[in-house]
Amino acid sequence: MRRPVLLLPALWLTGCSTLTTHVEPKTDVSQFRYVFVVESLNDNHALHDTIVRNLQARGLQAESGPLTLMPASAKAYLVYEDNWEWDFKNSLISLTITLRDARTDRLLASASYFRPTAFLKTPEFMVQTVLDGLFKPGTKSNPSRGISPTPVESERRGGRGT
């Protein structure tokens, strides 16, 4: 009788983290050798630096800053939305990264990762997991929950959103 009781928590603990990816059809994200990371105004954890370092470790050129300082040579930019919770320390529980065409603002790809506080990983792990979802060769879309515009994107469009 003990086995079902022990099995129940094990089943509850599986599937607690979720990675959702979406790559637009006919989009090859590997073509982008330079990515500008738009620094979030709400980023109190310097997550933009972690994203830039991870992109550079992948052999890409990357830098961050406000959208208004994006170089004219940039072909794509990356926007992120991070959600933190307090559980005796600040913990990153979800991260959404969206890659957009710098000229048209068209969505190219997005990935979102959620991990509840009971199963914490480092911000570096979360960034790597999300970027793997975007930049690993052969990445295909999996069912997406829909990506809403981030505050930066809404601000860029005059506060209207999409």
PyMOL commands that place a pseudoatom at each C-alpha (Angstrom):
pseudoatom trace, name=CA, resn=MET, resi=1, chain=A, elem=C, hetatm=0, pos=[0.000, 0.000, 0.000]
pseudoatom trace, name=CA, resn=ARG, resi=2, chain=A, elem=C, hetatm=0, pos=[2.954, 2.335, 0.522]
pseudoatom trace, name=CA, resn=ARG, resi=3, chain=A, elem=C, hetatm=0, pos=[3.999, 2.263, -3.131]
pseudoatom trace, name=CA, resn=PRO, resi=4, chain=A, elem=C, hetatm=0, pos=[0.975, 4.223, -4.428]
pseudoatom trace, name=CA, resn=VAL, resi=5, chain=A, elem=C, hetatm=0, pos=[1.460, 6.756, -1.648]
pseudoatom trace, name=CA, resn=LEU, resi=6, chain=A, elem=C, hetatm=0, pos=[5.112, 7.271, -2.623]
pseudoatom trace, name=CA, resn=LEU, resi=7, chain=A, elem=C, hetatm=0, pos=[4.287, 7.277, -6.326]
pseudoatom trace, name=CA, resn=LEU, resi=8, chain=A, elem=C, hetatm=0, pos=[1.785, 10.108, -6.000]
pseudoatom trace, name=CA, resn=PRO, resi=9, chain=A, elem=C, hetatm=0, pos=[4.344, 12.781, -4.985]
pseudoatom trace, name=CA, resn=ALA, resi=10, chain=A, elem=C, hetatm=0, pos=[6.699, 11.583, -7.723]
pseudoatom trace, name=CA, resn=LEU, resi=11, chain=A, elem=C, hetatm=0, pos=[3.965, 12.013, -10.330]
pseudoatom trace, name=CA, resn=TRP, resi=12, chain=A, elem=C, hetatm=0, pos=[3.102, 15.438, -8.935]
pseudoatom trace, name=CA, resn=LEU, resi=13, chain=A, elem=C, hetatm=0, pos=[6.713, 16.574, -9.204]
pseudoatom trace, name=CA, resn=THR, resi=14, chain=A, elem=C, hetatm=0, pos=[7.172, 15.555, -12.833]
pseudoatom trace, name=CA, resn=GLY, resi=15, chain=A, elem=C, hetatm=0, pos=[6.307, 18.053, -15.515]
pseudoatom trace, name=CA, resn=CYS, resi=16, chain=A, elem=C, hetatm=0, pos=[6.614, 21.043, -13.234]
pseudoatom trace, name=CA, resn=SER, resi=17, chain=A, elem=C, hetatm=0, pos=[8.777, 23.007, -15.646]
pseudoatom trace, name=CA, resn=THR, resi=18, chain=A, elem=C, hetatm=0, pos=[7.602, 24.036, -19.083]
pseudoatom trace, name=CA, resn=LEU, resi=19, chain=A, elem=C, hetatm=0, pos=[9.501, 25.194, -22.162]
pseudoatom trace, name=CA, resn=THR, resi=20, chain=A, elem=C, hetatm=0, pos=[7.344, 26.596, -24.951]
pseudoatom trace, name=CA, resn=THR, resi=21, chain=A, elem=C, hetatm=0, pos=[8.927, 27.595, -28.264]
pseudoatom trace, name=CA, resn=HIS, resi=22, chain=A, elem=C, hetatm=0, pos=[7.629, 29.149, -31.458]
pseudoatom trace, name=CA, resn=VAL, resi=23, chain=A, elem=C, hetatm=0, pos=[9.618, 29.771, -34.619]
pseudoatom trace, name=CA, resn=GLU, resi=24, chain=A, elem=C, hetatm=0, pos=[7.852, 31.491, -37.501]
pseudoatom trace, name=CA, resn=PRO, resi=25, chain=A, elem=C, hetatm=0, pos=[7.667, 29.399, -40.675]
pseudoatom trace, name=CA, resn=LYS, resi=26, chain=A, elem=C, hetatm=0, pos=[10.580, 29.906, -43.084]
pseudoatom trace, name=CA, resn=THR, resi=27, chain=A, elem=C, hetatm=0, pos=[12.620, 31.603, -40.348]
pseudoatom trace, name=CA, resn=ASP, resi=28, chain=A, elem=C, hetatm=0, pos=[16.209, 30.505, -39.850]
pseudoatom trace, name=CA, resn=VAL, resi=29, chain=A, elem=C, hetatm=0, pos=[17.401, 32.061, -36.596]
pseudoatom trace, name=CA, resn=SER, resi=30, chain=A, elem=C, hetatm=0, pos=[20.935, 30.781, -37.225]
pseudoatom trace, name=CA, resn=GLN, resi=31, chain=A, elem=C, hetatm=0, pos=[21.337, 33.451, -39.922]
pseudoatom trace, name=CA, resn=PHE, resi=32, chain=A, elem=C, hetatm=0, pos=[21.592, 36.156, -37.270]
pseudoatom trace, name=CA, resn=ARG, resi=33, chain=A, elem=C, hetatm=0, pos=[25.212, 36.555, -36.209]
pseudoatom trace, name=CA, resn=TYR, resi=34, chain=A, elem=C, hetatm=0, pos=[24.561, 39.782, -34.279]
pseudoatom trace, name=CA, resn=VAL, resi=35, chain=A, elem=C, hetatm=0, pos=[21.712, 40.178, -31.817]
pseudoatom trace, name=CA, resn=PHE, resi=36, chain=A, elem=C, hetatm=0, pos=[20.879, 43.330, -29.912]
pseudoatom trace, name=CA, resn=VAL, resi=37, chain=A, elem=C, hetatm=0, pos=[19.364, 42.651, -26.478]
pseudoatom trace, name=CA, resn=VAL, resi=38, chain=A, elem=C, hetatm=0, pos=[16.866, 45.333, -25.460]
pseudoatom trace, name=CA, resn=GLU, resi=39, chain=A, elem=C, hetatm=0, pos=[17.506, 46.096, -21.818]
pseudoatom trace, name=CA, resn=SER, resi=40, chain=A, elem=C, hetatm=0, pos=[14.287, 45.927, -19.819]
pseudoatom trace, name=CA, resn=LEU, resi=41, chain=A, elem=C, hetatm=0, pos=[13.534, 48.993, -17.730]
pseudoatom trace, name=CA, resn=ASN, resi=42, chain=A, elem=C, hetatm=0, pos=[12.263, 46.681, -14.969]
pseudoatom trace, name=CA, resn=ASP, resi=43, chain=A, elem=C, hetatm=0, pos=[15.387, 44.496, -14.872]
pseudoatom trace, name=CA, resn=ASN, resi=44, chain=A, elem=C, hetatm=0, pos=[16.775, 44.795, -11.353]
pseudoatom trace, name=CA, resn=HIS, resi=45, chain=A, elem=C, hetatm=0, pos=[18.884, 41.634, -11.735]
pseudoatom trace, name=CA, resn=ALA, resi=46, chain=A, elem=C, hetatm=0, pos=[21.074, 42.538, -14.766]
pseudoatom trace, name=CA, resn=LEU, resi=47, chain=A, elem=C, hetatm=0, pos=[19.540, 39.664, -16.697]
pseudoatom trace, name=CA, resn=HIS, resi=48, chain=A, elem=C, hetatm=0, pos=[20.436, 41.430, -19.948]
pseudoatom trace, name=CA, resn=ASP, resi=49, chain=A, elem=C, hetatm=0, pos=[24.110, 40.870, -19.103]
pseudoatom trace, name=CA, resn=THR, resi=50, chain=A, elem=C, hetatm=0, pos=[23.478, 37.146, -18.561]
pseudoatom trace, name=CA, resn=ILE, resi=51, chain=A, elem=C, hetatm=0, pos=[21.673, 36.926, -21.912]
pseudoatom trace, name=CA, resn=VAL, resi=52, chain=A, elem=C, hetatm=0, pos=[24.483, 38.779, -23.726]
pseudoatom trace, name=CA, resn=ARG, resi=53, chain=A, elem=C, hetatm=0, pos=[27.147, 36.508, -22.185]
pseudoatom trace, name=CA, resn=ASN, resi=54, chain=A, elem=C, hetatm=0, pos=[25.183, 33.406, -23.193]
pseudoatom trace, name=CA, resn=LEU, resi=55, chain=A, elem=C, hetatm=0, pos=[24.761, 34.654, -26.770]
pseudoatom trace, name=CA, resn=GLN, resi=56, chain=A, elem=C, hetatm=0, pos=[28.479, 35.424, -26.959]
pseudoatom trace, name=CA, resn=ALA, resi=57, chain=A, elem=C, hetatm=0, pos=[29.295, 31.936, -25.661]
pseudoatom trace, name=CA, resn=ARG, resi=58, chain=A, elem=C, hetatm=0, pos=[27.300, 30.624, -28.641]
pseudoatom trace, name=CA, resn=GLY, resi=59, chain=A, elem=C, hetatm=0, pos=[29.614, 32.517, -30.985]
pseudoatom trace, name=CA, resn=LEU, resi=60, chain=A, elem=C, hetatm=0, pos=[27.204, 35.366, -31.674]
pseudoatom trace, name=CA, resn=GLN, resi=61, chain=A, elem=C, hetatm=0, pos=[27.967, 39.040, -31.416]
pseudoatom trace, name=CA, resn=ALA, resi=62, chain=A, elem=C, hetatm=0, pos=[25.683, 40.581, -28.828]
pseudoatom trace, name=CA, resn=GLU, resi=63, chain=A, elem=C, hetatm=0, pos=[25.319, 43.738, -26.828]
pseudoatom trace, name=CA, resn=SER, resi=64, chain=A, elem=C, hetatm=0, pos=[22.523, 45.310, -24.844]
pseudoatom trace, name=CA, resn=GLY, resi=65, chain=A, elem=C, hetatm=0, pos=[21.011, 48.676, -24.227]
pseudoatom trace, name=CA, resn=PRO, resi=66, chain=A, elem=C, hetatm=0, pos=[17.810, 50.632, -24.674]
pseudoatom trace, name=CA, resn=LEU, resi=67, chain=A, elem=C, hetatm=0, pos=[15.934, 50.086, -27.941]
pseudoatom trace, name=CA, resn=THR, resi=68, chain=A, elem=C, hetatm=0, pos=[16.698, 53.675, -28.968]
pseudoatom trace, name=CA, resn=LEU, resi=69, chain=A, elem=C, hetatm=0, pos=[20.439, 52.843, -28.997]
pseudoatom trace, name=CA, resn=MET, resi=70, chain=A, elem=C, hetatm=0, pos=[20.141, 49.763, -31.219]
pseudoatom trace, name=CA, resn=PRO, resi=71, chain=A, elem=C, hetatm=0, pos=[22.733, 50.068, -34.008]
pseudoatom trace, name=CA, resn=ALA, resi=72, chain=A, elem=C, hetatm=0, pos=[21.397, 50.566, -37.534]
pseudoatom trace, name=CA, resn=SER, resi=73, chain=A, elem=C, hetatm=0, pos=[23.368, 47.473, -38.587]
pseudoatom trace, name=CA, resn=ALA, resi=74, chain=A, elem=C, hetatm=0, pos=[21.317, 45.204, -36.301]
pseudoatom trace, name=CA, resn=LYS, resi=75, chain=A, elem=C, hetatm=0, pos=[19.189, 42.681, -38.188]
pseudoatom trace, name=CA, resn=ALA, resi=76, chain=A, elem=C, hetatm=0, pos=[17.392, 41.288, -35.141]
pseudoatom trace, name=CA, resn=TYR, resi=77, chain=A, elem=C, hetatm=0, pos=[16.720, 42.289, -31.579]
pseudoatom trace, name=CA, resn=LEU, resi=78, chain=A, elem=C, hetatm=0, pos=[15.779, 40.295, -28.548]
pseudoatom trace, name=CA, resn=VAL, resi=79, chain=A, elem=C, hetatm=0, pos=[13.275, 41.332, -25.874]
pseudoatom trace, name=CA, resn=TYR, resi=80, chain=A, elem=C, hetatm=0, pos=[12.887, 39.464, -22.604]
pseudoatom trace, name=CA, resn=GLU, resi=81, chain=A, elem=C, hetatm=0, pos=[10.336, 39.388, -19.832]
pseudoatom trace, name=CA, resn=ASP, resi=82, chain=A, elem=C, hetatm=0, pos=[11.409, 37.977, -16.498]
pseudoatom trace, name=CA, resn=ASN, resi=83, chain=A, elem=C, hetatm=0, pos=[9.210, 37.116, -13.528]
pseudoatom trace, name=CA, resn=TRP, resi=84, chain=A, elem=C, hetatm=0, pos=[10.689, 36.779, -10.083]
pseudoatom trace, name=CA, resn=GLU, resi=85, chain=A, elem=C, hetatm=0, pos=[9.195, 35.602, -6.789]
pseudoatom trace, name=CA, resn=TRP, resi=86, chain=A, elem=C, hetatm=0, pos=[10.326, 36.053, -3.252]
pseudoatom trace, name=CA, resn=ASP, resi=87, chain=A, elem=C, hetatm=0, pos=[10.755, 32.793, -1.322]
pseudoatom trace, name=CA, resn=PHE, resi=88, chain=A, elem=C, hetatm=0, pos=[13.351, 33.797, 1.271]
pseudoatom trace, name=CA, resn=LYS, resi=89, chain=A, elem=C, hetatm=0, pos=[15.354, 35.104, -1.700]
pseudoatom trace, name=CA, resn=ASN, resi=90, chain=A, elem=C, hetatm=0, pos=[14.576, 36.454, -5.170]
pseudoatom trace, name=CA, resn=SER, resi=91, chain=A, elem=C, hetatm=0, pos=[14.002, 33.576, -7.577]
pseudoatom trace, name=CA, resn=LEU, resi=92, chain=A, elem=C, hetatm=0, pos=[13.514, 33.685, -11.333]
pseudoatom trace, name=CA, resn=ILE, resi=93, chain=A, elem=C, hetatm=0, pos=[10.448, 31.544, -12.029]
pseudoatom trace, name=CA, resn=SER, resi=94, chain=A, elem=C, hetatm=0, pos=[9.700, 32.395, -15.651]
pseudoatom trace, name=CA, resn=LEU, resi=95, chain=A, elem=C, hetatm=0, pos=[11.503, 33.886, -18.603]
pseudoatom trace, name=CA, resn=THR, resi=96, chain=A, elem=C, hetatm=0, pos=[10.156, 34.741, -22.035]
pseudoatom trace, name=CA, resn=ILE, resi=97, chain=A, elem=C, hetatm=0, pos=[12.490, 35.758, -24.843]
pseudoatom trace, name=CA, resn=THR, resi=98, chain=A, elem=C, hetatm=0, pos=[11.214, 37.110, -28.145]
pseudoatom trace, name=CA, resn=LEU, resi=99, chain=A, elem=C, hetatm=0, pos=[13.366, 37.587, -31.244]
pseudoatom trace, name=CA, resn=ARG, resi=100, chain=A, elem=C, hetatm=0, pos=[12.142, 40.233, -33.709]
pseudoatom trace, name=CA, resn=ASP, resi=101, chain=A, elem=C, hetatm=0, pos=[13.267, 41.572, -37.063]
pseudoatom trace, name=CA, resn=ALA, resi=102, chain=A, elem=C, hetatm=0, pos=[14.952, 44.937, -36.484]
pseudoatom trace, name=CA, resn=ARG, resi=103, chain=A, elem=C, hetatm=0, pos=[13.604, 46.464, -39.705]
pseudoatom trace, name=CA, resn=THR, resi=104, chain=A, elem=C, hetatm=0, pos=[9.981, 45.291, -39.687]
pseudoatom trace, name=CA, resn=ASP, resi=105, chain=A, elem=C, hetatm=0, pos=[9.428, 44.454, -36.000]
pseudoatom trace, name=CA, resn=ARG, resi=106, chain=A, elem=C, hetatm=0, pos=[8.060, 41.100, -37.212]
pseudoatom trace, name=CA, resn=LEU, resi=107, chain=A, elem=C, hetatm=0, pos=[8.093, 38.225, -34.725]
pseudoatom trace, name=CA, resn=LEU, resi=108, chain=A, elem=C, hetatm=0, pos=[10.768, 35.710, -35.736]
pseudoatom trace, name=CA, resn=ALA, resi=109, chain=A, elem=C, hetatm=0, pos=[10.807, 33.358, -32.762]
pseudoatom trace, name=CA, resn=SER, resi=110, chain=A, elem=C, hetatm=0, pos=[9.931, 33.174, -29.100]
pseudoatom trace, name=CA, resn=ALA, resi=111, chain=A, elem=C, hetatm=0, pos=[10.554, 30.849, -26.204]
pseudoatom trace, name=CA, resn=SER, resi=112, chain=A, elem=C, hetatm=0, pos=[9.205, 30.804, -22.700]
pseudoatom trace, name=CA, resn=TYR, resi=113, chain=A, elem=C, hetatm=0, pos=[10.324, 28.766, -19.696]
pseudoatom trace, name=CA, resn=PHE, resi=114, chain=A, elem=C, hetatm=0, pos=[8.468, 28.369, -16.416]
pseudoatom trace, name=CA, resn=ARG, resi=115, chain=A, elem=C, hetatm=0, pos=[9.823, 26.685, -13.329]
pseudoatom trace, name=CA, resn=PRO, resi=116, chain=A, elem=C, hetatm=0, pos=[8.051, 27.021, -9.958]
pseudoatom trace, name=CA, resn=THR, resi=117, chain=A, elem=C, hetatm=0, pos=[9.979, 28.105, -6.884]
pseudoatom trace, name=CA, resn=ALA, resi=118, chain=A, elem=C, hetatm=0, pos=[9.918, 24.608, -5.410]
pseudoatom trace, name=CA, resn=PHE, resi=119, chain=A, elem=C, hetatm=0, pos=[12.338, 23.522, -8.152]
pseudoatom trace, name=CA, resn=LEU, resi=120, chain=A, elem=C, hetatm=0, pos=[14.638, 26.491, -8.560]
pseudoatom trace, name=CA, resn=LYS, resi=121, chain=A, elem=C, hetatm=0, pos=[17.427, 26.753, -11.057]
pseudoatom trace, name=CA, resn=THR, resi=122, chain=A, elem=C, hetatm=0, pos=[19.871, 29.605, -11.486]
pseudoatom trace, name=CA, resn=PRO, resi=123, chain=A, elem=C, hetatm=0, pos=[19.067, 32.539, -13.799]
pseudoatom trace, name=CA, resn=GLU, resi=124, chain=A, elem=C, hetatm=0, pos=[21.980, 31.356, -15.967]
pseudoatom trace, name=CA, resn=PHE, resi=125, chain=A, elem=C, hetatm=0, pos=[20.310, 27.949, -16.368]
pseudoatom trace, name=CA, resn=MET, resi=126, chain=A, elem=C, hetatm=0, pos=[16.980, 29.587, -17.239]
pseudoatom trace, name=CA, resn=VAL, resi=127, chain=A, elem=C, hetatm=0, pos=[18.610, 31.851, -19.855]
pseudoatom trace, name=CA, resn=GLN, resi=128, chain=A, elem=C, hetatm=0, pos=[20.490, 28.918, -21.385]
pseudoatom trace, name=CA, resn=THR, resi=129, chain=A, elem=C, hetatm=0, pos=[17.325, 26.797, -21.538]
pseudoatom trace, name=CA, resn=VAL, resi=130, chain=A, elem=C, hetatm=0, pos=[15.294, 29.522, -23.251]
pseudoatom trace, name=CA, resn=LEU, resi=131, chain=A, elem=C, hetatm=0, pos=[18.064, 30.413, -25.711]
pseudoatom trace, name=CA, resn=ASP, resi=132, chain=A, elem=C, hetatm=0, pos=[18.527, 26.709, -26.498]
pseudoatom trace, name=CA, resn=GLY, resi=133, chain=A, elem=C, hetatm=0, pos=[14.843, 26.694, -27.427]
pseudoatom trace, name=CA, resn=LEU, resi=134, chain=A, elem=C, hetatm=0, pos=[15.461, 29.551, -29.862]
pseudoatom trace, name=CA, resn=PHE, resi=135, chain=A, elem=C, hetatm=0, pos=[18.906, 28.869, -31.303]
pseudoatom trace, name=CA, resn=LYS, resi=136, chain=A, elem=C, hetatm=0, pos=[19.474, 25.102, -31.280]
pseudoatom trace, name=CA, resn=PRO, resi=137, chain=A, elem=C, hetatm=0, pos=[19.650, 23.718, -34.830]
pseudoatom trace, name=CA, resn=GLY, resi=138, chain=A, elem=C, hetatm=0, pos=[16.387, 22.177, -35.938]
pseudoatom trace, name=CA, resn=THR, resi=139, chain=A, elem=C, hetatm=0, pos=[14.282, 24.030, -33.365]
pseudoatom trace, name=CA, resn=LYS, resi=140, chain=A, elem=C, hetatm=0, pos=[10.621, 23.631, -34.239]
pseudoatom trace, name=CA, resn=SER, resi=141, chain=A, elem=C, hetatm=0, pos=[7.608, 25.259, -32.713]
pseudoatom trace, name=CA, resn=ASN, resi=142, chain=A, elem=C, hetatm=0, pos=[5.784, 23.497, -29.975]
pseudoatom trace, name=CA, resn=PRO, resi=143, chain=A, elem=C, hetatm=0, pos=[2.309, 24.538, -28.807]
pseudoatom trace, name=CA, resn=SER, resi=144, chain=A, elem=C, hetatm=0, pos=[2.515, 28.181, -27.852]
pseudoatom trace, name=CA, resn=ARG, resi=145, chain=A, elem=C, hetatm=0, pos=[0.482, 29.972, -25.247]
pseudoatom trace, name=CA, resn=GLY, resi=146, chain=A, elem=C, hetatm=0, pos=[0.682, 33.155, -27.309]
pseudoatom trace, name=CA, resn=ILE, resi=147, chain=A, elem=C, hetatm=0, pos=[3.199, 35.853, -26.625]
pseudoatom trace, name=CA, resn=SER, resi=148, chain=A, elem=C, hetatm=0, pos=[1.823, 39.189, -25.543]
pseudoatom trace, name=CA, resn=PRO, resi=149, chain=A, elem=C, hetatm=0, pos=[3.846, 42.335, -26.161]
pseudoatom trace, name=CA, resn=THR, resi=150, chain=A, elem=C, hetatm=0, pos=[6.318, 43.260, -23.466]
pseudoatom trace, name=CA, resn=PRO, resi=151, chain=A, elem=C, hetatm=0, pos=[6.205, 46.742, -21.907]
pseudoatom trace, name=CA, resn=VAL, resi=152, chain=A, elem=C, hetatm=0, pos=[9.110, 47.790, -24.173]
pseudoatom trace, name=CA, resn=GLU, resi=153, chain=A, elem=C, hetatm=0, pos=[7.247, 46.650, -27.275]
pseudoatom trace, name=CA, resn=SER, resi=154, chain=A, elem=C, hetatm=0, pos=[4.057, 48.387, -26.154]
pseudoatom trace, name=CA, resn=GLU, resi=155, chain=A, elem=C, hetatm=0, pos=[6.030, 51.563, -25.456]
pseudoatom trace, name=CA, resn=ARG, resi=156, chain=A, elem=C, hetatm=0, pos=[7.647, 51.402, -28.901]
pseudoatom trace, name=CA, resn=ARG, resi=157, chain=A, elem=C, hetatm=0, pos=[4.200, 51.187, -30.501]
pseudoatom trace, name=CA, resn=GLY, resi=158, chain=A, elem=C, hetatm=0, pos=[2.890, 54.155, -28.559]
pseudoatom trace, name=CA, resn=GLY, resi=159, chain=A, elem=C, hetatm=0, pos=[1.294, 52.166, -25.739]
pseudoatom trace, name=CA, resn=ARG, resi=160, chain=A, elem=C, hetatm=0, pos=[-1.279, 50.474, -27.995]
pseudoatom trace, name=CA, resn=GLY, resi=161, chain=A, elem=C, hetatm=0, pos=[0.035, 46.910, -27.775]
pseudoatom trace, name=CA, resn=THR, resi=162, chain=A, elem=C, hetatm=0, pos=[-0.803, 44.347, -30.448]
for i in range(1, 162): cmd.bond("trace and resi %d" % i, "trace and resi %d" % (i + 1))
show_as sticks, trace
zoom trace
